[in-house]
Amino acid sequence: MKVKKQLIGLSPYKPGKPISEVKKQFGLNEVVKLASNENPFGCSNEAKKAISEALDNLAIYPDGYAATIRTEVANLLNVSEEQLIFGNGSDEIIQILCRALLNNETNTVCAVPSFPQYKHNAVIEGAEVREVSLIDGVHDLDGMLGQINENTRIVWVCNPNNPSGTYVSSEVFKNFLAKVPKDVLVVSDEAYYEYVVAEDYPDTTPLLAEFENLMILRTFSKAYGLASLRIGYGVGNPEFIQKIEPAREPFNTSVLAQVAASAALTDKQFLSYCKERNREGLEQFYQFCEKNNLHYYPSQGNFILMDIQKPGNDVFNYLLERGFIVRSGEALGFPTSIRVTVGSTEQNKAIIEQLEKFLNS
Ligand SMILES: *Cc1c(COP(=O)(O)O)cnc(C)c1O
């Protein structure tokens, strides 16, 4: 079989190791996974209730237009329903955008290190990927502007950035938008939006009125704790959304995902609980880093990138053998760091203890 030449040499996404596999491999009873920025507190009970109530209708295709959750998200964000597109996770919106805008005559601009799916999907479409290094862990938007030419179709701004946890401020982002050519799509990937506390973080939805080339991505996978159900969305210009709709699978979000997302939106208390606990958890890690003179990036997400000053894979393996799954920085572009998802107070304390032992060993 002859697959597209761009697929040759492209590796499939490597997910964090599953808990069951690690338990078996190291004979552990308990394993804590802090590798994929999943919500350590699960999801809202409202979402679970909504799912159990929907279980009698599994034989029926979902509403391909996702009308109910569409109305709710539109109201929440104060945008029109036509400005929304739902995806099987925001990952799928990234795929749809690449499919709709990129081919081998075009290029796309993104930061590095950043979320790998922008590049991955662009490569599959045969587009040239122009990567611009972060400066001090932050997007170099001037450098990215400099890479835009007449063949550029999409510029990706991961805000807050995964894996560094850093963010682009409102003023910097607005200045950038004003300079990007009007026919180049700017994607603001805000997967960690609900966790952000920085006061000068951009409020992007009002900017949609001014910038027709802006697209915002959000997800129910992180703060809402619904990663397993796969639902996220894009917010953009209604005419543009209409143009890309044919690139979306007709029934791309499931019934269970739609009802759970709807229910999750009503539970503001769960969301603010997670946000607060996440901040407390980050403080635990900040204190550990400061005590041990380790560099870290203050994070706006639910994860932290810490420079342990040892090969990331060694730290990863040390923790793995002791029942903690994290991400090695070696695969993320920070070879002596690890990226740890903020867990519960107890989980954070336990992993910090192991890290202290590692540093003293
Ligand atoms: C987790 C993540 C996503 C994807 O989330 P979905 O589960 O596909 O909605 C998108 N962008 C970034 C930066 C992420 O970290």
The ligand as an SDF file (V2000), in Angstrom:
LIG
                    3D

 15 15  0  0  0  0  0  0  0  0999 V2000
   -5.0980   18.8950   26.0090 C   0  0  0  0  0  0  0  0  0  0  0  0
   -4.9190   19.9130   24.9540 C   0  0  0  0  0  0  0  0  0  0  0  0
   -5.7420   19.9870   23.8360 C   0  0  0  0  0  0  0  0  0  0  0  0
   -6.6710   18.8960   23.4120 C   0  0  0  0  0  0  0  0  0  0  0  0
   -7.6860   18.6410   24.1930 O   0  0  0  0  0  0  0  0  0  0  0  0
   -8.8850   17.7250   23.6890 P   0  0  0  0  0  0  0  0  0  0  0  0
   -8.9520   16.6580   24.6930 O   0  0  0  0  0  0  0  0  0  0  0  0
   -8.6260   17.2160   22.3120 O   0  0  0  0  0  0  0  0  0  0  0  0
  -10.0360   18.6720   23.7140 O   0  0  0  0  0  0  0  0  0  0  0  0
   -5.5670   20.9980   22.9300 C   0  0  0  0  0  0  0  0  0  0  0  0
   -4.6010   21.8970   23.0970 N   0  0  0  0  0  0  0  0  0  0  0  0
   -3.7770   21.8690   24.1350 C   0  0  0  0  0  0  0  0  0  0  0  0
   -2.7310   22.8860   24.2670 C   0  0  0  0  0  0  0  0  0  0  0  0
   -3.8890   20.8660   25.0940 C   0  0  0  0  0  0  0  0  0  0  0  0
   -3.0120   20.8000   26.0960 O   0  0  0  0  0  0  0  0  0  0  0  0
  1  2  1  0
  2  3  1  0
  2 14  2  0
  3  4  1  0
  3 10  2  0
  4  5  1  0
  5  6  1  0
  6  7  2  0
  6  8  1  0
  6  9  1  0
 10 11  1  0
 11 12  2  0
 12 13  1  0
 12 14  1  0
 14 15  1  0
M  END
$$$$
